[in-house]
Amino acid sequence: MQNPATELLATIDEYLPKLKLLIEEDSSLKPLPNKWSKKEIIGHLIDSAQNNVRRFIVAQYEQNPVITYRQDDWVSINNYQTWLVEDLIQLWYLLNKQISSILNNSPGEVLQRTCQTESLHSIEWLANDYIKHLKHHLHQALNLTPIAYP
């Protein structure tokens, strides 16, 4: 299995050029009133990144911290529909570079520390799951072949 920090960096570098091809008007379209637009999907990935930054840092100095979030509320409160898609992409990219740096600077034993989300998982497990989640939603936003995510 590839190092999560390296895999994340490779993933964001692979998808960034594709994201930069998104058109502003198309990115705001909602497929259904209760479904996220491409902007909101990217916004959700920003929210996920912010919550994982917190998980990956706090789990290094607290015992089994509980860090969850309500994704629909985060997307709604951040009002990503009003953002420029290029700003969302830039923020998404920088946050993921930060996550890669955090993971890269975390010694192997630290990656085994745990954090409570819906259940208790190691930082390493959360990092690998985060990458799967990221790819799943990137494929949605870019209209690529779907990638299943549990």
C-alpha positions in Angstrom: 0.0 0.0 0.0 1.3 3.5 -0.9 2.1 6.0 1.7 -1.2 8.1 2.3 0.7 11.4 2.1 2.3 10.5 -1.2 -0.9 9.0 -2.6 -2.9 12.1 -1.7 -0.4 14.5 -3.3 -0.4 12.3 -6.5 -4.3 12.3 -6.5 -4.7 16.1 -6.1 -2.0 16.7 -8.8 -3.8 14.3 -11.1 -7.2 15.8 -10.7 -6.3 19.5 -10.4 -6.0 20.1 -14.2 -9.3 18.4 -14.8 -11.0 20.5 -12.1 -9.6 23.7 -13.7 -11.6 22.8 -16.9 -14.9 23.1 -15.0 -17.1 25.9 -16.4 -18.7 28.4 -13.8 -22.3 28.1 -15.1 -22.3 24.3 -15.4 -20.7 24.0 -11.9 -23.7 25.7 -10.3 -26.4 23.4 -11.8 -28.1 21.1 -9.4 -29.2 17.8 -10.9 -32.2 17.8 -8.5 -33.2 20.3 -5.8 -32.0 18.0 -3.1 -28.7 17.0 -4.8 -25.4 19.0 -4.7 -24.1 21.0 -7.6 -20.5 20.5 -8.7 -19.6 23.6 -6.6 -21.3 22.0 -3.6 -19.5 18.7 -4.2 -16.2 20.6 -4.2 -17.3 22.5 -1.2 -18.1 19.2 0.6 -14.6 18.1 -0.2 -13.3 21.3 1.3 -15.4 20.6 4.5 -14.1 17.1 4.6 -10.5 18.3 4.3 -11.0 20.8 7.1 -12.4 18.2 9.4 -9.6 15.8 8.5 -7.0 18.4 9.2 -8.5 18.7 12.6 -8.6 14.9 13.1 -5.0 14.3 11.9 -3.7 17.0 14.3 -5.8 16.6 17.4 -5.5 12.8 17.4 -1.7 13.3 17.8 -2.1 15.0 21.2 -5.5 13.9 22.5 -6.6 10.3 23.3 -9.4 9.2 20.9 -10.8 12.7 20.2 -14.4 12.8 18.8 -14.5 14.8 15.6 -17.6 14.5 13.5 -19.5 16.9 11.3 -22.9 17.2 9.6 -22.0 17.5 6.0 -25.3 18.9 4.6 -25.3 21.6 7.2 -21.6 22.5 6.4 -22.4 22.7 2.7 -25.5 24.8 3.3 -23.9 27.2 5.8 -20.9 27.7 3.6 -23.2 28.6 0.7 -20.8 27.2 -1.9 -23.3 28.0 -4.7 -22.2 31.7 -4.4 -18.5 31.0 -4.7 -16.5 31.1 -7.9 -15.6 27.6 -8.9 -11.9 28.6 -9.4 -11.7 29.8 -5.7 -13.2 26.5 -4.5 -10.7 24.6 -6.5 -7.8 26.6 -5.2 -8.9 26.2 -1.6 -9.5 22.5 -2.1 -6.0 22.1 -3.5 -4.3 24.0 -0.8 -6.1 22.2 2.0 -5.2 18.8 0.5 -1.5 19.9 0.3 -1.7 20.8 4.0 -3.2 17.3 4.8 -0.4 15.7 2.8 2.2 17.7 4.7 0.6 16.8 8.1 0.6 13.1 7.2 4.1 13.2 5.8 5.4 14.8 9.0 3.7 12.3 11.2 5.9 9.4 12.4 4.6 5.9 11.7 3.6 5.2 15.3 1.6 8.4 15.3 -0.5 7.2 12.4 -1.7 4.4 14.6 -3.3 6.8 17.1 -7.0 6.9 16.9 -9.9 9.3 16.4 -13.6 8.8 16.9 -15.7 9.7 13.8 -18.8 7.5 13.4 -16.5 4.8 14.9 -13.0 4.6 16.2 -10.2 4.4 13.5 -6.5 5.0 13.3 -5.2 8.2 11.6 -3.7 5.9 8.9 -7.1 4.2 8.3 -8.8 7.7 8.2 -6.2 9.0 5.7 -6.7 6.0 3.3 -10.5 6.3 3.7 -10.3 10.0 3.0 -8.5 9.4 -0.3 -11.2 6.9 -1.4 -13.9 9.4 -0.4 -12.0 12.2 -2.3 -11.8 10.1 -5.5 -15.5 9.1 -5.3 -16.6 12.7 -5.2 -14.0 14.0 -7.7 -15.5 11.5 -10.2 -19.0 12.8 -9.5 -17.9 16.5 -10.0 -16.0 15.7 -13.2 -18.6 13.3 -14.7 -16.1 10.5 -14.7 -16.8 6.7 -14.3 -18.3 6.4 -10.8 -16.1 5.0 -8.0 -18.0 3.3 -5.3 -17.6 4.5 -1.8 -19.3 2.8 1.1 
